[in-house]
Amino acid sequence: MRYSYTTRHGKAEIVQTSRGWEVLFDGEALGTYTSPHTAVEELSEGTCYWPSAGNPASFGISDDLSDWSQARF
């Protein structure tokens, strides 16, 4: 499962892996979480590791997963 959300700063992704839910921003790994809901909350609040583009809390990333594109792989 993969969730993605595009902002003017870049593309945020939450990807299911064998270790949990990994948060990526433009390919930069920002952390792994136990659920996609926790991952999106941490990313939207900027409490995860920050990408080189800056504080993700200022990117306008929705904290509601229903606003994200969803794909299965």
N, C-alpha and C positions, 0 to 999 in steps of 0.2 A: 504494500500500500504506500502511496506517495501523495502528499498534499503540497500544493505550490501556491504562492501568492506573489504577484509582481508589483513592485513599487517603482517610482522614478529613480530610486537609488540602486535597484537591482532585484534579483529574484530570490525569495525565501522558499525553502523547501523543508518539509518534515518527512523523513523516509523511515519506514520500518526496516530494521535490520535484526540480525540474530541477537544483538546486544540490547535492543530496545528501539526507541524512536530518536533518530539522529536529526539535529537541526543544522541546516546548511544555508549560507547566504552567498550567492554567486560562487558556489563551490567550496567555500571556506567552512570547515566543520566548527560548530559553535558549542556542541555538547550533545549528550545522549540522555534521554529521559524515559521514565517508565510508561508514559502515555502520551498520545498526540496532544491531548488537552493541556497537560503540564508543559509540554514543549512550546505550544503556541502562546501560552500565558507568559512563560519566561522570555520568549523572544519579543513579544509585543510590549512587555514592560521594560525590556532592556536589562533584565537581571541574569541573562546568559552571558557567555563570553561575547564580546563585541567583534563584529567583522571589521576589516580595515576601512570600510566605508563610514564607520562611526557608530553612534548610539542607535540601535535599532528602534528604541522607543520613539525616536523622532522621525521614523520612516512612514508612519501611518499604517502599520501592519495591523490588520484586524485580529482581535483576540477570539473571534468566533469562527470556528472551523467550517461552519456552513458557508462562510464567505470565501473560502479557499477552494481552488480547483482540486479535484480528487481523481486519482488514477490507480488502477490495480496493475501489478506486474508479476 
